[in-house]
Amino acid sequence: MSMRCEDVRPLLAELVYEEVDAAVAEDLRDHLGTCLSCRRQQMAFMAVREDLQQWQPEGTATPQGVTFITSDSRGTAGATRPIWQNPVFQGLATAAGFMFVTVLTAAAVNLQVQSGPEGWAVSTSLGQSQELRAAEPPTVSLTQIPELDEWLDTRLDAQFGTRLEERGVVTLASMPRQQFFTDGQVDELTQRVTAVLDQTLAEHDSEARGKLDTALTDMQYYVDTSVKQQEERFFFAVANVVEGLQADHRDEIFQLTQQFSTMHADTDRKADEAHWRIDELELLSLATPTRSPEQ
Amino acid sequence: MALSDEQLVALTVKGDVSAFNEIVARWEGRLYNFVYRYIGDAEEAKDITQESFVRAYSHLEGFRGQSKFSSWLYQIALNLCRSKLRRKQSRPMVSIDDREEDNPLFSLPDTRATPAEHTLERERAVAVREALAQLPEAQRTVIILKEYNGLKFREIAEILDTPESTVKSRLYHGLENLAQALGHLQAGGNQT
């Protein structure tokens, strides 16, 4: 059953916190797939969640001021014993000591940490060199972001006769989480946008063009987010592109997106892998000959 | 297998003090995170967290088990937070004057590699903090419990002793207000 905006809006908060019934979530996604206004609100809520995580408590989670109550203090609040006498604290101290020894050992075997275009790499000189890729990508020079905005703006002006702001598209430079962009993501976005615009100019009617406009907007949100929180945005970007260009891959992409959801609770690394698999498929759909508007 | 909170409470009431130490170890971090976000001051948050455990311990025999022990603990902390704020009513939780470089309220951890990145993160964190402080208390409490403590709607409803639907409504309006304050949403967004 199709839902109306006034029914959907109150449920968006539950959706972004993933605490909504599966059946309702399905209806919500159906609506969000066709309603840009509600989708923008959902994206706004997700962006708020991302911002909220920017504010972390000072120091460690365990407040040093907390002390533990002894048997003498029951009913006479105030008599306490220091935290370092607590068994839990002593356990942590032992663990910290172990970590310290481990770090010293690592240093002794020439531990090396390097950053590169694909992530952080950790290697040692013990036996064959091993690389462990961390999930979070390295940061990118912020100077590239305005350039990409300008490039997008120029293309849109030339081909659609409009500018980013007129179309309500958030410019990349204005996004708060620029530090999550990587060289690879920027390049990839550039390639995607080029492909989408070229396809649009070549063979699609105004309806398909509108869908691709939405996909462009979503893609910009998508590159703005961390892997764990981009699922919903990416879902719509893919759905819109596929709907506009190549319906044949839709089911397959939906399945992959579901797998991506399942992996949500797993490691960042696995989520990364799923993300790139979906990405490859999207690029494939762009490269495949498209249906004509009258079909 | 680890004992439940309620089992540890029962042991404490019977005189096993180490059981309460286990409760403290289990909940101190989460309680501190909640109080810190509510109060906005690390030192005061530590004091209130400690006081919450002391009060819980002192009144343990009055805990009837009508709600989860953790909900009861959150209620104690929330009441202490509210009375703390009432006592300093004349001082807003976050004021423009507080935005001094040396104010511990705004000294956020430096985890970024470059000053430019640190500045961006810091500015965003300050913006979030100010936007949260501007929310009505009811919305702020729900958002803190949901976002930072990861509680379910029914758990928040139990702590606040309010219907689940009210909690959801407060969360929605809180997010909407934050989205506008943080520039993610224009006021009076259009519908289709």
Interface residues (C-beta under 8 A of the other chain):
Chain A: C5 E6 R9 P10 L12 A13 E14 V16 Y17 E19 C35 L36 S37 C38 R40 Q41 M43 A44 F45 A47 V48 R49 D51 L52 Q53 Q54 W55 Q56 P57 E58 G59 A61 T62 P63 Q64 G65 V66 T67 F68 I69 T70 S71 S73 R74 G75 A77 G78 T80 N86 P87 V88 T139 L142 P176 R177 Q178 Q179
Chain B: G15 V17 S18 F20 N21 E22 V24 A25 E28 G29 Y32 N33 Y36 R37 A42 E43 A45 K46 D47 T49 Q50 F53 V54 R55 Y57 S58 P104 S107 L108 P109 R112 A113 T114 A116 E117 L120 E121 R124 A125 A127 V128 R129 L132 I143 K146 E147 Y148 K152 F153 K168 S169 L171 Y172 L175 E176 L178 A179 L182 G183 H184 L185 G189 N190 Q191 T192
